[in-house]
Amino acid sequence: MFIGAFDDDGTLLGAGILTKGEDPDYPSEAWKIPATDDQIAILHLLAVGPAARGKGGR
């Protein structure tokens, strides 16, 4: 699933790719909090546009 964040004028600020459930390409580890596949999403890619860099909250 592609996700994106845009500002009010439509400029893309950031984007990412999520997959739902555990990924078979990654070794299975025990979660500290029990979760089913429908409660898990894995972030595979995160990109932040130049106009949005350095503007995160603290």
PDB file as gemmi writes it, atoms N, CA and C in Angstrom:
CRYST1    1.000    1.000    1.000  90.00  90.00  90.00 P 1                      
ATOM      1  N   MET A   1       0.845  -1.154   0.000  1.00  0.00           N  
ATOM      2  CA  MET A   1       0.000   0.000   0.000  1.00  0.00           C  
ATOM      3  C   MET A   1       0.905   1.236   0.000  1.00  0.00           C  
ATOM      4  N   PHE A   2       0.635   2.159  -0.915  1.00  0.00           N  
ATOM      5  CA  PHE A   2       1.344   3.429  -0.974  1.00  0.00           C  
ATOM      6  C   PHE A   2       0.641   4.413  -0.061  1.00  0.00           C  
ATOM      7  N   ILE A   3       1.408   5.141   0.732  1.00  0.00           N  
ATOM      8  CA  ILE A   3       0.835   6.203   1.553  1.00  0.00           C  
ATOM      9  C   ILE A   3       1.574   7.491   1.244  1.00  0.00           C  
ATOM     10  N   GLY A   4       0.892   8.600   1.310  1.00  0.00           N  
ATOM     11  CA  GLY A   4       1.519   9.883   1.040  1.00  0.00           C  
ATOM     12  C   GLY A   4       0.956  10.954   1.949  1.00  0.00           C  
ATOM     13  N   ALA A   5       1.758  11.968   2.177  1.00  0.00           N  
ATOM     14  CA  ALA A   5       1.338  13.126   2.967  1.00  0.00           C  
ATOM     15  C   ALA A   5       1.543  14.369   2.106  1.00  0.00           C  
ATOM     16  N   PHE A   6       0.501  15.183   2.014  1.00  0.00           N  
ATOM     17  CA  PHE A   6       0.536  16.368   1.171  1.00  0.00           C  
ATOM     18  C   PHE A   6       0.231  17.603   2.010  1.00  0.00           C  
ATOM     19  N   ASP A   7       0.795  18.745   1.607  1.00  0.00           N  
ATOM     20  CA  ASP A   7       0.416  19.979   2.292  1.00  0.00           C  
ATOM     21  C   ASP A   7      -0.846  20.548   1.637  1.00  0.00           C  
ATOM     22  N   ASP A   8      -1.275  21.706   2.106  1.00  0.00           N  
ATOM     23  CA  ASP A   8      -2.549  22.274   1.641  1.00  0.00           C  
ATOM     24  C   ASP A   8      -2.567  22.612   0.152  1.00  0.00           C  
ATOM     25  N   ASP A   9      -1.398  22.907  -0.446  1.00  0.00           N  
ATOM     26  CA  ASP A   9      -1.394  23.224  -1.884  1.00  0.00           C  
ATOM     27  C   ASP A   9      -1.096  22.010  -2.769  1.00  0.00           C  
ATOM     28  N   GLY A  10      -1.066  20.821  -2.170  1.00  0.00           N  
ATOM     29  CA  GLY A  10      -0.902  19.599  -2.944  1.00  0.00           C  
ATOM     30  C   GLY A  10       0.525  19.119  -3.122  1.00  0.00           C  
ATOM     31  N   THR A  11       1.485  19.806  -2.496  1.00  0.00           N  
ATOM     32  CA  THR A  11       2.885  19.378  -2.578  1.00  0.00           C  
ATOM     33  C   THR A  11       3.083  18.106  -1.774  1.00  0.00           C  
ATOM     34  N   LEU A  12       3.703  17.119  -2.392  1.00  0.00           N  
ATOM     35  CA  LEU A  12       3.994  15.867  -1.698  1.00  0.00           C  
ATOM     36  C   LEU A  12       5.092  16.107  -0.670  1.00  0.00           C  
ATOM     37  N   LEU A  13       4.790  15.827   0.592  1.00  0.00           N  
ATOM     38  CA  LEU A  13       5.754  16.030   1.668  1.00  0.00           C  
ATOM     39  C   LEU A  13       6.520  14.756   2.006  1.00  0.00           C  
ATOM     40  N   GLY A  14       5.859  13.631   1.895  1.00  0.00           N  
ATOM     41  CA  GLY A  14       6.501  12.362   2.211  1.00  0.00           C  
ATOM     42  C   GLY A  14       5.672  11.217   1.680  1.00  0.00           C  
ATOM     43  N   ALA A  15       6.316  10.068   1.555  1.00  0.00           N  
ATOM     44  CA  ALA A  15       5.630   8.894   1.035  1.00  0.00           C  
ATOM     45  C   ALA A  15       6.237   7.645   1.651  1.00  0.00           C  
ATOM     46  N   GLY A  16       5.459   6.587   1.643  1.00  0.00           N  
ATOM     47  CA  GLY A  16       5.949   5.328   2.169  1.00  0.00           C  
ATOM     48  C   GLY A  16       5.205   4.162   1.553  1.00  0.00           C  
ATOM     49  N   ILE A  17       5.723   2.972   1.792  1.00  0.00           N  
ATOM     50  CA  ILE A  17       5.076   1.750   1.331  1.00  0.00           C  
ATOM     51  C   ILE A  17       4.892   0.843   2.540  1.00  0.00           C  
ATOM     52  N   LEU A  18       3.653   0.434   2.758  1.00  0.00           N  
ATOM     53  CA  LEU A  18       3.292  -0.456   3.863  1.00  0.00           C  
ATOM     54  C   LEU A  18       2.782  -1.776   3.314  1.00  0.00           C  
ATOM     55  N   THR A  19       3.078  -2.844   4.022  1.00  0.00           N  
ATOM     56  CA  THR A  19       2.413  -4.111   3.748  1.00  0.00           C  
ATOM     57  C   THR A  19       1.714  -4.537   5.028  1.00  0.00           C  
ATOM     58  N   LYS A  20       0.582  -5.184   4.859  1.00  0.00           N  
ATOM     59  CA  LYS A  20      -0.211  -5.621   6.002  1.00  0.00           C  
ATOM     60  C   LYS A  20       0.188  -7.044   6.382  1.00  0.00           C  
ATOM     61  N   GLY A  21       0.295  -7.290   7.662  1.00  0.00           N  
ATOM     62  CA  GLY A  21       0.654  -8.614   8.159  1.00  0.00           C  
ATOM     63  C   GLY A  21       2.157  -8.812   8.194  1.00  0.00           C  
ATOM     64  N   GLU A  22       2.559  -9.910   8.776  1.00  0.00           N  
ATOM     65  CA  GLU A  22       3.988 -10.211   8.856  1.00  0.00           C  
ATOM     66  C   GLU A  22       4.513 -10.568   7.477  1.00  0.00           C  
ATOM     67  N   ASP A  23       5.721 -10.143   7.178  1.00  0.00           N  
ATOM     68  CA  ASP A  23       6.344 -10.390   5.885  1.00  0.00           C  
ATOM     69  C   ASP A  23       7.154 -11.676   5.944  1.00  0.00           C  
ATOM     70  N   PRO A  24       6.907 -12.629   5.048  1.00  0.00           N  
ATOM     71  CA  PRO A  24       7.640 -13.896   5.088  1.00  0.00           C  
ATOM     72  C   PRO A  24       9.132 -13.740   4.784  1.00  0.00           C  
ATOM     73  N   ASP A  25       9.535 -12.591   4.208  1.00  0.00           N  
ATOM     74  CA  ASP A  25      10.957 -12.372   3.921  1.00  0.00           C  
ATOM     75  C   ASP A  25      11.753 -11.960   5.159  1.00  0.00           C  
ATOM     76  N   TYR A  26      11.074 -11.602   6.229  1.00  0.00           N  
ATOM     77  CA  TYR A  26      11.749 -11.214   7.458  1.00  0.00           C  
ATOM     78  C   TYR A  26      11.624 -12.329   8.478  1.00  0.00           C  
ATOM     79  N   PRO A  27      12.682 -12.534   9.263  1.00  0.00           N  
ATOM     80  CA  PRO A  27      12.572 -13.568  10.299  1.00  0.00           C  
ATOM     81  C   PRO A  27      11.474 -13.219  11.296  1.00  0.00           C  
ATOM     82  N   SER A  28      10.759 -14.222  11.731  1.00  0.00           N  
ATOM     83  CA  SER A  28       9.684 -13.996  12.687  1.00  0.00           C  
ATOM     84  C   SER A  28      10.266 -13.815  14.083  1.00  0.00           C  
ATOM     85  N   GLU A  29       9.886 -12.745  14.706  1.00  0.00           N  
ATOM     86  CA  GLU A  29      10.298 -12.454  16.071  1.00  0.00           C  
ATOM     87  C   GLU A  29       9.053 -12.342  16.935  1.00  0.00           C  
ATOM     88  N   ALA A  30       9.208 -12.626  18.187  1.00  0.00           N  
ATOM     89  CA  ALA A  30       8.084 -12.477  19.114  1.00  0.00           C  
ATOM     90  C   ALA A  30       7.811 -10.992  19.334  1.00  0.00           C  
ATOM     91  N   TRP A  31       6.548 -10.604  19.214  1.00  0.00           N  
ATOM     92  CA  TRP A  31       6.150  -9.228  19.475  1.00  0.00           C  
ATOM     93  C   TRP A  31       6.039  -9.028  20.981  1.00  0.00           C  
ATOM     94  N   LYS A  32       6.431  -7.851  21.449  1.00  0.00           N  
ATOM     95  CA  LYS A  32       6.281  -7.542  22.879  1.00  0.00           C  
ATOM     96  C   LYS A  32       4.809  -7.432  23.251  1.00  0.00           C  
ATOM     97  N   ILE A  33       4.005  -7.016  22.275  1.00  0.00           N  
ATOM     98  CA  ILE A  33       2.560  -6.931  22.473  1.00  0.00           C  
ATOM     99  C   ILE A  33       1.933  -7.912  21.483  1.00  0.00           C  
ATOM    100  N   PRO A  34       1.159  -8.880  21.954  1.00  0.00           N  
ATOM    101  CA  PRO A  34       0.560  -9.845  21.030  1.00  0.00           C  
ATOM    102  C   PRO A  34      -0.309  -9.138  19.971  1.00  0.00           C  
ATOM    103  N   ALA A  35      -0.173  -9.566  18.718  1.00  0.00           N  
ATOM    104  CA  ALA A  35      -0.933  -8.960  17.619  1.00  0.00           C  
ATOM    105  C   ALA A  35      -1.198  -9.998  16.543  1.00  0.00           C  
ATOM    106  N   THR A  36      -2.351  -9.886  15.913  1.00  0.00           N  
ATOM    107  CA  THR A  36      -2.682 -10.747  14.791  1.00  0.00           C  
ATOM    108  C   THR A  36      -2.232 -10.068  13.500  1.00  0.00           C  
ATOM    109  N   ASP A  37      -2.211 -10.824  12.393  1.00  0.00           N  
ATOM    110  CA  ASP A  37      -1.768 -10.259  11.113  1.00  0.00           C  
ATOM    111  C   ASP A  37      -2.555  -9.015  10.706  1.00  0.00           C  
ATOM    112  N   ASP A  38      -3.839  -8.975  11.015  1.00  0.00           N  
ATOM    113  CA  ASP A  38      -4.626  -7.802  10.627  1.00  0.00           C  
ATOM    114  C   ASP A  38      -4.335  -6.580  11.501  1.00  0.00           C  
ATOM    115  N   GLN A  39      -3.526  -6.739  12.537  1.00  0.00           N  
ATOM    116  CA  GLN A  39      -3.131  -5.616  13.404  1.00  0.00           C  
ATOM    117  C   GLN A  39      -1.689  -5.178  13.138  1.00  0.00           C  
ATOM    118  N   ILE A  40      -1.028  -5.806  12.167  1.00  0.00           N  
ATOM    119  CA  ILE A  40       0.391  -5.539  11.904  1.00  0.00           C  
ATOM    120  C   ILE A  40       0.551  -4.908  10.524  1.00  0.00           C  
ATOM    121  N   ALA A  41       1.393  -3.894  10.431  1.00  0.00           N  
ATOM    122  CA  ALA A  41       1.791  -3.316   9.147  1.00  0.00           C  
ATOM    123  C   ALA A  41       3.301  -3.083   9.210  1.00  0.00           C  
ATOM    124  N   ILE A  42       3.973  -3.362   8.114  1.00  0.00           N  
ATOM    125  CA  ILE A  42       5.426  -3.190   8.053  1.00  0.00           C  
ATOM    126  C   ILE A  42       5.737  -2.061   7.084  1.00  0.00           C  
ATOM    127  N   LEU A  43       6.513  -1.086   7.546  1.00  0.00           N  
ATOM    128  CA  LEU A  43       6.945   0.028   6.712  1.00  0.00           C  
ATOM    129  C   LEU A  43       8.208  -0.400   5.973  1.00  0.00           C  
ATOM    130  N   HIS A  44       8.133  -0.477   4.638  1.00  0.00           N  
ATOM    131  CA  HIS A  44       9.270  -0.910   3.834  1.00  0.00           C  
ATOM    132  C   HIS A  44      10.066   0.257   3.284  1.00  0.00           C  
ATOM    133  N   LEU A  45       9.448   1.395   3.131  1.00  0.00           N  
ATOM    134  CA  LEU A  45      10.108   2.539   2.520  1.00  0.00           C  
ATOM    135  C   LEU A  45       9.514   3.807   3.108  1.00  0.00           C  
ATOM    136  N   LEU A  46      10.362   4.755   3.428  1.00  0.00           N  
ATOM    137  CA  LEU A  46       9.902   6.065   3.883  1.00  0.00           C  
ATOM    138  C   LEU A  46      10.772   7.108   3.208  1.00  0.00           C  
ATOM    139  N   ALA A  47      10.146   8.059   2.545  1.00  0.00           N  
ATOM    140  CA  ALA A  47      10.862   9.138   1.876  1.00  0.00           C  
ATOM    141  C   ALA A  47      10.233  10.463   2.284  1.00  0.00           C  
ATOM    142  N   VAL A  48      11.082  11.449   2.530  1.00  0.00           N  
ATOM    143  CA  VAL A  48      10.616  12.787   2.910  1.00  0.00           C  
ATOM    144  C   VAL A  48      11.130  13.763   1.860  1.00  0.00           C  
ATOM    145  N   GLY A  49      10.223  14.550   1.310  1.00  0.00           N  
ATOM    146  CA  GLY A  49      10.596  15.538   0.295  1.00  0.00           C  
ATOM    147  C   GLY A  49      11.457  16.648   0.876  1.00  0.00           C  
ATOM    148  N   PRO A  50      12.301  17.256   0.045  1.00  0.00           N  
ATOM    149  CA  PRO A  50      13.199  18.317   0.524  1.00  0.00           C  
ATOM    150  C   PRO A  50      12.479  19.462   1.227  1.00  0.00           C  
ATOM    151  N   ALA A  51      11.283  19.831   0.757  1.00  0.00           N  
ATOM    152  CA  ALA A  51      10.552  20.944   1.366  1.00  0.00           C  
ATOM    153  C   ALA A  51      10.082  20.628   2.777  1.00  0.00           C  
ATOM    154  N   ALA A  52      10.002  19.352   3.136  1.00  0.00           N  
ATOM    155  CA  ALA A  52       9.474  18.963   4.441  1.00  0.00           C  
ATOM    156  C   ALA A  52      10.566  18.542   5.423  1.00  0.00           C  
ATOM    157  N   ARG A  53      11.783  18.436   4.986  1.00  0.00           N  
ATOM    158  CA  ARG A  53      12.857  17.959   5.869  1.00  0.00           C  
ATOM    159  C   ARG A  53      13.144  18.945   6.979  1.00  0.00           C  
ATOM    160  N   GLY A  54      13.406  18.398   8.161  1.00  0.00           N  
ATOM    161  CA  GLY A  54      13.768  19.217   9.314  1.00  0.00           C  
ATOM    162  C   GLY A  54      12.586  19.924   9.970  1.00  0.00           C  
ATOM    163  N   LYS A  55      11.370  19.539   9.641  1.00  0.00           N  
ATOM    164  CA  LYS A  55      10.196  20.233  10.182  1.00  0.00           C  
ATOM    165  C   LYS A  55       9.370  19.343  11.095  1.00  0.00           C  
ATOM    166  N   GLY A  56       9.957  18.247  11.556  1.00  0.00           N  
ATOM    167  CA  GLY A  56       9.231  17.341  12.455  1.00  0.00           C  
ATOM    168  C   GLY A  56       9.078  17.929  13.844  1.00  0.00           C  
ATOM    169  N   GLY A  57       8.135  17.385  14.578  1.00  0.00           N  
ATOM    170  CA  GLY A  57       7.920  17.837  15.956  1.00  0.00           C  
ATOM    171  C   GLY A  57       9.005  17.313  16.887  1.00  0.00           C  
ATOM    172  N   ARG A  58       9.137  17.930  18.005  1.00  0.00           N  
ATOM    173  CA  ARG A  58      10.110  17.494  19.013  1.00  0.00           C  
ATOM    174  C   ARG A  58       9.419  17.175  20.287  1.00  0.00           C  
TER     175      ARG A  58                                                      
END                                                                             
